[in-house]
Amino acid sequence: MEVSAPLIKNILLLDSEGKRVAVKYYSDDWPNLAAKLAFEKSIFAKTQRTSARTEAEIGMFDGYIAVYKFISDLHFYVTGGEDENELILATVLQGFFDAVSLLLRSSVEKKTVLENLDLVLLCLDEIVDGGIILETDSHVIAGRVAMRGADADVPLSEQTISQALATAKEHLARSLLK
């Protein structure tokens, strides 16, 4: 019996017309941009008439399990292989959705997301890396993205370069003042 970690195929954030807002693919199942755009168009066409506004819905599309949720003019999708656990995919979706909501102060709409696209893309990087789920707790994700808590309690190995430089500058300034 082979045991493996759950893998995410992609995370999509599309607008109300099915156009890309922020997407990340973690699989070579779609070899080029045309294949990716065709998949996005297909999944949007099949889900746009559903009522996934209050709770996430699950569907099977082109051999992939997709969990999706809509808010305002945005459509959030998390896709996994046909043998992945839907609850895990739903947890990733909810973590992404809630982290974006926290970072944008509950103003989750296309205009606000585009203005803060860097934060949304950082959310994706904090949640999944290479298809492997790193974090699903929205508060942890939002905290890392907002770079809160970059004090001495965060190990240097977990700091970003800018945080590490700021910490080093602070230590240097303290040592010069003594």
WOWO-V9563 format. One record per backbone hydrogen bond with DSSP energy under -1.0 kcal/mol. CO is the residue of the C=O (numbers start at 1). NH is the residue of the N-H. If there is no record, write none. Layout:
BEGIN
co = [CO,CO]
nh = [NH,NH]
END
This chain:
BEGIN
co = [9,10,11,12,13,13,14,15,19,22,24,32,33,34,35,36,37,38,39,40,41,42,43,44,47,52,57,59,61,64,65,66,67,68,69,71,74,75,76,77,78,79,79,80,81,85,86,87,88,89,90,91,92,93,94,95,96,97,98,99,100,101,102,104,107,109,110,111,112,114,116,117,118,119,120,121,122,123,124,127,127,129,131,132,137,138,139,140,141,142,143,151,155,156,160,161,162,163,164,165,166,167,168,169,170,171,172,173]
nh = [26,79,24,77,21,22,75,18,15,13,11,36,37,38,39,40,41,42,43,44,45,46,47,48,50,70,68,66,64,61,80,59,78,57,76,74,71,14,69,12,67,9,10,65,84,89,90,91,92,93,94,95,96,97,98,99,100,101,102,103,104,106,105,107,109,113,114,115,116,117,120,121,122,123,124,125,126,127,128,134,135,132,8,129,141,142,143,144,145,146,148,154,158,159,164,165,166,167,168,169,170,171,172,173,174,175,176,177]
END
